[in-house]
Amino acid sequence: VIGLNDAAWVDFAGLEFTTTANSYLVQLTGHNKGIGFSNNTFNGANIQATSSAYAIFYQSSSSSNYSENLTIDGNTFNNGSYGMYFYGSSNASFYNKNLLFANNTLNNIYSYGIYSYGTDSFRIENNAFNMAVSSSTQYGVYTTSGGHANIIGNRVSIQTTGSGYGIYSFTSGSSSSRNACFNNMVVVPNSNSNSRGIYMSSSYWDIYHNSVRTSGSSTST
């Protein structure tokens, strides 16, 4: 529906976007900066699939595809396999930078609420992730590579009977710029024994004041 290529300083507000095909709704290519989405409704493909081809927001893996100062605030996401599939570069010079994903409601997302690779300074704040009923592996928030993530004040409800992960991160902070994960509410009620509410496999995290309910019995963290 929307394709942005090397775009700058564009805002989308108060609109409704609906896909009539099994595809993503917003695709970003090239170097985009200063893009804003606020108070919109995104109606993705109502499909039970784990492929990123049905993501609502989509940026594919390429050193030429990266975004700066992207704001996604106060929107409603319905359906789709991913709410946001955002794949940056493995080269730190081309990381996505300064992304804000805040005050959004995601409904019936099948696989990942957010998948982020190669993002530096990602704020994920005050969102509601209401995942779809599923038997496939499911993640509310998944971040890897990049650095400095703030995951604050989110409500994550995982609905798979397979492996479910509320918040899962391989994104490291630093001694001078620590990551934060606090004031989140995570529910993983029906998943298998491998499931986890919050799983961090990286360093320099401050984790506190989170509420987690999970049926997983794994003893690893």
C-alpha positions in Angstrom: 0.0 0.0 0.0 2.8 2.4 1.0 6.3 2.3 -0.4 9.0 4.6 0.9 12.4 4.8 -0.8 14.9 7.4 0.4 12.1 9.5 1.8 12.5 12.2 4.4 10.3 14.2 6.8 6.9 12.7 5.8 4.1 12.2 8.3 1.0 10.0 8.0 -1.8 10.7 10.5 -5.4 9.7 11.1 -5.6 7.3 8.1 -6.7 3.8 7.5 -4.8 1.3 5.4 -6.1 -2.1 4.3 -4.4 -4.7 2.2 -6.6 -6.5 -0.3 -3.8 -9.0 -1.1 -1.6 -11.1 1.1 1.2 -8.6 1.4 2.7 -6.0 3.7 1.2 -2.6 4.1 4.3 -0.4 4.6 7.6 -1.2 2.9 10.7 0.9 3.5 13.7 0.7 1.2 16.8 2.8 0.9 17.7 5.4 3.5 14.6 6.9 5.1 14.6 9.5 7.8 12.2 11.6 9.8 9.1 9.4 8.9 6.1 9.5 11.2 3.0 7.4 11.6 0.5 8.5 14.2 -3.1 7.6 15.0 -3.6 5.4 11.9 -5.2 2.0 11.5 -3.4 -0.8 9.6 -5.5 -3.8 8.5 -3.0 -6.5 7.4 -3.6 -9.9 5.8 -5.9 -12.0 8.0 -3.7 -15.1 7.6 -2.2 -17.8 9.7 1.4 -17.6 8.5 4.9 -17.1 10.0 6.5 -15.6 6.9 7.5 -11.9 7.0 5.9 -11.5 3.6 2.7 -10.7 5.5 4.2 -8.1 7.9 2.4 -4.8 8.3 5.7 -2.8 8.4 8.5 -4.3 6.4 12.1 -3.5 5.8 14.3 -6.2 4.3 17.9 -7.1 4.9 20.3 -4.9 3.0 23.1 -2.5 3.9 21.3 0.0 1.7 18.1 -0.3 3.7 18.1 1.6 7.0 16.0 4.2 8.8 16.6 7.1 11.1 14.3 9.0 13.4 11.3 6.8 12.6 8.2 7.3 14.9 5.3 4.9 15.0 2.9 6.3 17.7 -0.7 5.7 18.7 -1.7 3.4 15.8 -3.8 0.2 15.7 -2.4 -2.9 13.9 -4.8 -5.6 13.0 -3.8 -9.1 11.6 -0.7 -9.8 9.7 2.2 -12.2 10.5 4.4 -9.5 12.0 3.4 -6.1 13.3 6.8 -4.8 12.4 9.6 -6.7 10.6 12.6 -4.3 10.6 15.9 -5.8 9.4 18.9 -3.5 9.4 22.5 -4.1 8.5 25.1 -6.1 10.4 27.4 -3.1 9.7 27.0 -0.6 12.6 27.5 2.3 10.2 24.1 1.3 8.6 22.1 0.4 11.7 18.6 1.7 12.0 18.9 4.6 14.5 16.5 6.4 16.9 13.3 4.4 16.4 10.2 5.0 18.5 7.4 2.5 18.7 5.0 3.7 21.3 1.3 3.7 22.4 0.3 1.3 19.7 -2.3 -1.6 19.9 -1.5 -4.8 18.0 -4.4 -7.2 17.6 -4.4 -10.8 16.2 -0.7 -10.7 15.1 0.2 -14.3 14.3 4.0 -14.6 14.7 6.0 -11.6 15.9 4.7 -8.3 17.3 8.1 -6.7 16.6 11.1 -8.3 15.0 14.1 -6.0 14.9 17.7 -6.7 13.7 20.4 -4.1 13.7 18.8 -1.1 15.4 20.6 1.3 17.6 18.5 3.3 20.1 15.1 1.6 19.9 12.3 2.7 22.3 9.4 0.3 22.6 7.1 1.9 25.1 3.5 1.6 26.3 2.2 -0.8 23.6 -0.4 -3.6 23.8 0.6 -6.8 22.0 -2.5 -9.0 21.7 -1.2 -12.0 19.7 -3.3 -14.4 17.6 -4.3 -17.9 18.7 -1.6 -20.1 17.3 0.3 -23.4 17.6 3.5 -21.9 16.1 6.4 -20.2 17.9 5.4 -16.7 18.9 7.2 -13.6 20.1 5.8 -10.4 21.4 9.0 -8.3 21.2 12.2 -9.7 19.6 15.3 -7.6 19.2 18.8 -8.7 18.1 22.0 -6.9 17.1 22.3 -3.2 17.3 22.3 -1.6 20.8 20.5 0.5 23.5 17.0 -0.8 23.6 14.3 0.6 26.0 11.4 -1.8 26.5 9.1 -0.1 28.9 5.5 -0.2 30.0 4.2 -2.8 27.4 1.4 -5.3 27.8 2.2 -8.6 26.0 -0.3 -11.4 25.7 1.1 -14.5 23.9 -1.6 -17.0 22.6 0.3 -19.9 21.2 0.2 -23.5 22.4 3.7 -23.9 21.0 6.8 -22.0 22.2 6.0 -18.5 23.3 8.2 -15.7 24.3 6.9 -12.4 25.6 10.1 -10.3 25.4 13.2 -11.8 23.9 16.4 -9.8 23.2 20.0 -10.3 22.0 20.6 -6.5 21.9 23.4 -5.4 24.2 23.8 -2.1 25.9 27.1 -0.7 27.2 28.4 0.6 30.6 27.6 4.1 29.5 24.3 3.4 27.8 22.4 0.6 29.5 19.3 -1.1 28.1 16.1 -0.9 30.1 13.3 -3.4 30.5 10.8 -2.3 33.2 7.1 -1.9 34.0 6.0 -4.5 31.4 3.2 -7.0 31.9 3.7 -10.3 30.1 1.3 -13.3 30.0 2.3 -16.6 28.3 -0.5 -18.9 29.7 -0.8 -21.8 27.3 2.6 -22.3 25.7 4.9 -25.4 26.1 7.6 -25.9 28.6 10.3 -24.1 26.5 8.5 -20.8 26.8 9.7 -17.7 28.7 8.1 -14.5 29.8 11.3 -12.4 29.5 14.5 -13.7 28.0 17.7 -11.6 27.7 20.8 -13.1 26.1 22.9 -10.0 26.2 24.7 -7.6 28.5 24.1 -4.3 30.4 20.4 -4.6 31.1 18.4 -3.0 33.9 15.4 -5.2 34.5 12.9 -4.4 37.2 9.2 -3.9 38.1 7.9 -6.4 35.4 5.0 -8.7 36.0 5.2 -12.1 34.3 2.9 -15.1 34.2 4.0 -18.1 32.2 3.4 -21.8 31.9 6.9 -22.6 30.8 9.0 -24.8 33.1 12.5 -24.1 31.7 15.1 -23.2 34.4 17.4 -21.2 32.0 17.2 -17.4 31.7 
